[in-house]
Amino acid sequence: MRYTSLVDVLLIATRGDHVLLARRANTGYGDGLWNLPSGKLEAGEDVEAAVLREAHEEVGIRLGRNDIRMAAALHYRPGDGAAARVGFFFHATEWHGEPFNAEPHKCSDVRWFPLAEIPLDTVPYTAQGLKLFLRNENFGVFGWPQDEKVCGRTVSG
């Protein structure tokens, strides 16, 4: 059987040294935690189109492909036994419109936070992607058993 993975897209929207986060609510995943505007890749959609769609659906901003750049990819395995996933984190500093809570049925708040002070109650997946972004690292793995050898490289969780 071939391995498959969920593919997520996450938007790191920054204004100066602040990042936009949304508090999840009523979704069954990470409710009450801060998260980047994000979502799953849909059938027939490329990752750039997906992050543009999610940004508009969740925080009401319009982005074009030239407004985003790939910041990092993260292969993430949650500690709760859920399926592993691959997240593509895109960075944007300009967009059309003012961010707002465009999905109040899935989100209870939208706020700007200093990048250096990400709230402790942030979705772990998001927190790890932001760490990669802050370290200017374009790839990481998280949640895999420590000292597991993957293609000759030691991966630490």
Residue pairs with C-beta under 8 A, 6 or more apart in sequence:
5 75
5 83
5 84
5 85
5 86
6 40
6 83
6 84
6 85
6 86
7 40
7 41
7 47
7 85
7 86
7 87
7 88
8 38
8 39
8 40
8 41
8 85
8 86
8 87
8 88
8 125
9 38
9 39
9 40
9 41
9 47
9 50
9 51
9 54
9 87
9 88
9 90
10 36
10 37
10 38
10 51
10 87
10 88
10 89
10 90
10 126
10 129
11 20
11 36
11 37
11 38
11 51
11 54
11 55
11 63
11 68
11 89
11 90
11 91
11 92
12 19
12 36
12 71
12 89
12 90
12 91
12 92
12 129
12 130
12 133
13 19
13 20
13 36
13 37
13 55
13 59
13 61
13 92
13 93
13 95
13 99
14 20
14 91
14 92
14 93
14 115
15 93
15 112
17 114
17 115
17 116
18 112
18 113
18 114
18 115
19 36
19 112
19 113
19 114
19 115
19 118
19 130
20 36
20 37
20 59
20 99
20 110
20 111
20 112
21 34
21 35
21 36
21 110
21 111
21 112
21 113
21 118
21 119
21 122
21 126
22 34
22 35
22 36
22 37
22 58
22 59
22 101
22 107
22 109
22 110
23 32
23 33
23 34
23 35
23 107
23 108
23 109
23 110
23 111
24 30
24 31
24 32
24 33
24 34
24 35
24 106
24 107
24 108
24 123
25 31
25 32
25 105
25 106
25 107
25 108
26 105
26 106
27 106
30 123
32 121
33 121
33 122
33 123
34 113
34 118
34 119
34 121
34 122
34 123
34 126
35 122
35 123
35 126
36 89
36 126
36 129
36 130
37 54
37 55
37 58
37 59
38 54
38 58
38 87
38 126
39 50
39 53
39 54
39 57
39 58
40 50
41 47
41 50
42 50
42 53
45 53
47 88
47 90
48 65
48 68
48 90
51 63
51 68
51 88
51 90
52 62
52 63
52 64
52 65
52 68
55 61
55 62
55 63
55 92
55 95
56 62
56 63
56 102
57 102
57 103
58 102
58 103
58 106
58 107
59 99
59 100
59 101
59 102
59 110
60 97
60 98
60 99
60 100
60 102
61 95
61 96
61 97
61 98
61 99
62 95
62 96
62 97
63 92
63 95
63 96
67 92
67 94
67 95
68 90
68 91
68 92
69 90
69 91
69 92
70 88
70 89
70 90
70 91
70 138
71 89
71 90
71 91
71 132
71 133
71 138
72 88
72 89
72 129
72 132
72 133
72 137
72 138
72 139
72 140
73 86
73 87
73 88
73 89
73 138
73 139
73 140
74 86
74 87
74 89
74 125
74 128
74 129
74 132
74 139
74 140
74 141
74 142
75 84
75 85
75 86
75 140
75 141
75 142
75 144
76 84
76 85
76 86
76 87
76 125
76 128
76 141
76 142
76 143
77 84
77 85
77 142
77 143
77 144
78 84
78 124
78 125
78 143
79 143
84 143
85 125
87 125
87 129
89 129
89 132
89 133
91 133
99 110
100 110
101 107
101 108
101 109
101 110
113 119
115 130
115 134
116 134
118 127
118 130
122 130
124 142
125 142
128 140
128 142
129 140
131 140
132 138
132 139
132 140
141 150
141 155
142 157
143 157
144 150
144 155
144 157
145 157
146 155
146 156
146 157
147 154
147 155
147 156
148 154
148 155
149 155
